[in-house]
Amino acid sequence: MTCDSGYAAAVRYHQRFGNLRIPLDYREPETGAPLGRWISDQRTEYAAGRLQADDEGRRRVKWLEEIGMVWSAPDLAWEENLAAARAYFAEHGTLCAPQTAAAEGKAVGQWLTNLRRPGGLGKNAERAARRAAQLAAIDPDWNPREPGKGWSVDWQRM
């Protein structure tokens, strides 16, 4: 698949589905072109820094970003869950969500429970600190494990 045909297929997919979260095995119905594989290859090239190495690659990055390319699927999932946490907080005034809580179609209670576990924000200390700060910006008391921010037993029972 050439750059031009891949981009054109990506535009058609975006028009049809509103995103570029394309399954790896997806083939474009009109042409049978392996669009899922092409998008995956673009992400690989981007992660390796090869797309940014020349004018054609930088142009391809710009074009794909204009139609909503997400270069990292885990980062997309984080942003979607963070948006759900914001929505939950807006409705309930806290991120002390029960494990079964949901917001914006996301299992926000389970997600927050997982994040509160040791290492739940990931192994990369810088990214974990950035993510903890994003959650603290929504609700400073989002994590009872933080020193001085524990939830008392009486509070939890309420």
Secondary structure, DSSP 8 states (H G I E B T S, - for coil): --HHHHHHHHHHHHHHHSS----TT---TTT---HHHHHHHHHHHHHTT-GGGSHHHHHHHHHHHHTT--S-HHHHHHHHHHHHHHHHHHHHS-S---TT--BTTB-HHHHHHHHHSTTTT-S-HHHHHHHHHHHHHH-TTS-TTSTT----HHHHH-
